Structures are given as C-alpha cells and as structure tokens.
C-alpha cells in the first residue's frame, strides 16, 4: 500500500488516502480488519513510525477505481507523512 495524500479532516483527524497494488495480497475487502491495528509508515526520506488505524473508508469512483482512506488515531503533524510513503501491516 502507498500513501497518495494526507488530509487533516476537521472533527475526524488525520486521514491517509492510500492506493493498493493489484498484486497486493491484502485484498481491498479485508481492509476493514485494519481497524484497531497498527501500521508502519516508511517515508520516502527514510523515516519510519507506527500508527494505529481508527477507521477505514472504502468507496469506488465512477471509473470503479478504489478510494481508500485510513483514519489515524494519533494526532500527527501532517508534514511528517510524505506522499509516496509505503504502508506495512504489523
């Protein structure tokens, strides 16, 4: 999984908009299982840290492209997470 965008949503907190590779063994239908789990974010600049997933949002665009958002429990400075960072399941 890769971070496509980082959004600070009022009354919701930090949301990571992610993309899932088609070859990724973790299927889109199982993303709800991430709620309450920890993920590791490996930034493109080499920094790495753990975050807890508070909620998962999955929808599809009109072109049937998955739109996935991971709501993060921690309050993290939006600048710490870079676009293109990799997400690993713990």
Secondary structure, DSSP 8 states (H G I E B T S, - for coil): -EEEEEEEETTTEEEEEEE--TT-SS-GGGGGGGTT-EEEEE-TTS-EEEEEEEEEEEEE-TT--EEEEEEESS---GGGS-TT-EEEE-
